[in-house]
Amino acid sequence: MAHHKTTLPQKICPVCQLAFSWRKKWQRNWDEVRYCSERCRRQRQHAHATSPQDSD
């Protein structure tokens, strides 16, 4: 049975804005996957940590 990458589901990474496809390692939690890579996930966390907080 041949698999074609064009038939795999895709999402857009909120950090780099690139499309990424389903991977076998994500088969159990595809609905929770938000970032295309560990690098983008870390950059997103870093961006939240360095953003100025409004404290009144």
Sequence and secondary structure as in RCSB ss.txt:
>XXXX:A:sequence
MAHHKTTLPQKICPVCQLAFSWRKKWQRNWDEVRYCSERCRRQRQHAHATSPQDSD
>XXXX:A:secstr
    GGGS EEE TTT  EEE  GGGTTSGGG   SSHHHHHHHHHHHHHS     
